[in-house]
Amino acid sequence: MNFPAAFVLIALVIGLQQLSPAEGQYTGPTLACGGTSLVKSTTLLAPSNIAASGLTCVYTIRSLNLRICQVRLDFNSFSLAQPTLDPYPRCINDVFTVENLNFNLCGENSGQHVYVPFNPTNADRTMTITFNIASRSQIPTLTNPHWSIRVQQLECPTGMTAAAKDAARQLDVPEMLPLVARTLHPDISLLAPTGCLQYFSDSSGTVESFNLGAGVGPYLGGLNYAICFHRPRNSQMLRLEPTTFEIASSANPTVENPGLDELCYSSVSVMARSEDNLHIPNAVVRLPSLPILRGSRFCSSSLNNGEVDVTGPGPFMMYFMSDHLFDPFRRETGFRMKYHVM
């Protein structure tokens, strides 16, 4: 690196440190109902005693600056009333709502996470997160709710100044660019690709549907979201190993079709036909006592005891979709899978 580039880069880092929150603010305090967060990271806590008459709890997240583009919510614990079959599983008694998120959550979601777009402006730099909790005195069969949710504000790299970009371009060693990006933007490894509700950056872990709980579900109706996995440059494959898989199907599975593609999602839309499915592009499936299958949409119990490999080009993604129908004879439990990026 020549001297002018190094000098500019050092000056930029010092300047950004002065403009950005201090390191100590990355672990912010807890936030109670009705509070406003002014730090990069905070934890939303449920009241210690929720009145028997119910509760509406609103948290306000104020952006640190106009470069904030995403908020990541990690559900350390999350237990609300189960969804109501009215006429499909949806949140009625207890409802968790996030501004800029187009669906609600309830039930058991401890360990889950979501990414929410955040587009602050000079006129409006806030986002609200709301819990509407039903009266336990009126519905005594409901379990007691509790939650603890970590909220992180994330900056997008588009916030880099022109001088920072020029300094990065003058580096002699291209391999240092990721390090420079992380130095200038410590959030870069946490940011989810645009459009991903969930993003898994580790090379292995577990991914599951919302409200799977102890493996009984049901998942919520009316969902349509993307699940994304970080793909390093040298990775060749995403492997999925389902431990629970039970998604409604439009017809009974057969030996030839245990629950994929046409059985899950018709090329012609039919109002009364179930279209719940997990869409895994370019999937190759190995199941006991069956030949290797190639498919993209999966339902019923088709992936139980199986192994799914995805080796196609592009990012590793899958999509979950649930409709507004419910058939008590076709279970809507959900899915849990171990994943490995290899």
ChimeraX attribute file (.defattr): number of C-alpha atoms within 10 A of each C-alpha:
attribute: neighborCount
match mode: 1-to-1
recipient: residues
	/A:1	11
	/A:2	9
	/A:3	8
	/A:4	10
	/A:5	18
	/A:6	15
	/A:7	12
	/A:8	15
	/A:9	22
	/A:10	13
	/A:11	14
	/A:12	18
	/A:13	16
	/A:14	12
	/A:15	11
	/A:16	17
	/A:17	14
	/A:18	10
	/A:19	10
	/A:20	14
	/A:21	14
	/A:22	11
	/A:23	9
	/A:24	9
	/A:25	14
	/A:26	14
	/A:27	14
	/A:28	17
	/A:29	15
	/A:30	16
	/A:31	21
	/A:32	16
	/A:33	18
	/A:34	11
	/A:35	14
	/A:36	16
	/A:37	23
	/A:38	16
	/A:39	21
	/A:40	26
	/A:41	21
	/A:42	22
	/A:43	22
	/A:44	22
	/A:45	17
	/A:46	18
	/A:47	14
	/A:48	7
	/A:49	8
	/A:50	15
	/A:51	13
	/A:52	15
	/A:53	12
	/A:54	16
	/A:55	16
	/A:56	13
	/A:57	17
	/A:58	17
	/A:59	20
	/A:60	17
	/A:61	23
	/A:62	19
	/A:63	26
	/A:64	19
	/A:65	17
	/A:66	16
	/A:67	19
	/A:68	23
	/A:69	20
	/A:70	22
	/A:71	23
	/A:72	24
	/A:73	21
	/A:74	20
	/A:75	20
	/A:76	16
	/A:77	16
	/A:78	22
	/A:79	20
	/A:80	26
	/A:81	22
	/A:82	24
	/A:83	24
	/A:84	17
	/A:85	16
	/A:86	12
	/A:87	11
	/A:88	20
	/A:89	21
	/A:90	24
	/A:91	22
	/A:92	18
	/A:93	19
	/A:94	27
	/A:95	21
	/A:96	18
	/A:97	18
	/A:98	17
	/A:99	14
	/A:100	13
	/A:101	14
	/A:102	11
	/A:103	16
	/A:104	17
	/A:105	24
	/A:106	26
	/A:107	26
	/A:108	21
	/A:109	22
	/A:110	19
	/A:111	14
	/A:112	20
	/A:113	19
	/A:114	16
	/A:115	23
	/A:116	22
	/A:117	20
	/A:118	23
	/A:119	16
	/A:120	19
	/A:121	13
	/A:122	7
	/A:123	6
	/A:124	11
	/A:125	16
	/A:126	18
	/A:127	21
	/A:128	14
	/A:129	17
	/A:130	17
	/A:131	22
	/A:132	17
	/A:133	23
	/A:134	22
	/A:135	17
	/A:136	18
	/A:137	12
	/A:138	11
	/A:139	12
	/A:140	10
	/A:141	9
	/A:142	16
	/A:143	12
	/A:144	14
	/A:145	19
	/A:146	16
	/A:147	18
	/A:148	18
	/A:149	23
	/A:150	20
	/A:151	24
	/A:152	23
	/A:153	25
	/A:154	26
	/A:155	25
	/A:156	18
	/A:157	18
	/A:158	11
	/A:159	15
	/A:160	16
	/A:161	12
	/A:162	10
	/A:163	13
	/A:164	21
	/A:165	14
	/A:166	13
	/A:167	19
	/A:168	21
	/A:169	13
	/A:170	15
	/A:171	17
	/A:172	12
	/A:173	10
	/A:174	11
	/A:175	9
	/A:176	11
	/A:177	14
	/A:178	13
	/A:179	12
	/A:180	18
	/A:181	18
	/A:182	13
	/A:183	14
	/A:184	22
	/A:185	20
	/A:186	16
	/A:187	16
	/A:188	16
	/A:189	12
	/A:190	16
	/A:191	21
	/A:192	26
	/A:193	15
	/A:194	11
	/A:195	14
	/A:196	20
	/A:197	20
	/A:198	22
	/A:199	22
	/A:200	18
	/A:201	17
	/A:202	12
	/A:203	15
	/A:204	16
	/A:205	13
	/A:206	16
	/A:207	19
	/A:208	21
	/A:209	22
	/A:210	23
	/A:211	27
	/A:212	22
	/A:213	18
	/A:214	7
	/A:215	17
	/A:216	15
	/A:217	22
	/A:218	25
	/A:219	27
	/A:220	30
	/A:221	22
	/A:222	16
	/A:223	17
	/A:224	16
	/A:225	15
	/A:226	17
	/A:227	21
	/A:228	21
	/A:229	23
	/A:230	19
	/A:231	20
	/A:232	12
	/A:233	6
	/A:234	7
	/A:235	12
	/A:236	14
	/A:237	16
	/A:238	23
	/A:239	21
	/A:240	24
	/A:241	18
	/A:242	21
	/A:243	17
	/A:244	21
	/A:245	24
	/A:246	24
	/A:247	27
	/A:248	29
	/A:249	26
	/A:250	20
	/A:251	14
	/A:252	12
	/A:253	17
	/A:254	9
	/A:255	7
	/A:256	10
	/A:257	13
	/A:258	18
	/A:259	26
	/A:260	25
	/A:261	19
	/A:262	18
	/A:263	24
	/A:264	25
	/A:265	22
	/A:266	13
	/A:267	7
	/A:268	7
	/A:269	10
	/A:270	10
	/A:271	10
	/A:272	9
	/A:273	16
	/A:274	24
	/A:275	25
	/A:276	28
	/A:277	28
	/A:278	26
	/A:279	22
	/A:280	20
	/A:281	17
	/A:282	17
	/A:283	22
	/A:284	17
	/A:285	21
	/A:286	17
	/A:287	16
	/A:288	10
	/A:289	6
	/A:290	11
	/A:291	10
	/A:292	10
	/A:293	15
	/A:294	16
	/A:295	16
	/A:296	19
	/A:297	24
	/A:298	28
	/A:299	28
	/A:300	27
	/A:301	21
	/A:302	19
	/A:303	26
	/A:304	17
	/A:305	14
	/A:306	15
	/A:307	19
	/A:308	22
	/A:309	20
	/A:310	19
	/A:311	17
	/A:312	13
	/A:313	9
	/A:314	7
	/A:315	13
	/A:316	19
	/A:317	19
	/A:318	17
	/A:319	18
	/A:320	18
	/A:321	16
	/A:322	22
	/A:323	19
	/A:324	18
	/A:325	19
	/A:326	19
	/A:327	13
	/A:328	9
	/A:329	7
	/A:330	16
	/A:331	18
	/A:332	26
	/A:333	24
	/A:334	28
	/A:335	26
	/A:336	20
	/A:337	21
	/A:338	16
	/A:339	21
	/A:340	17
	/A:341	21
	/A:342	14
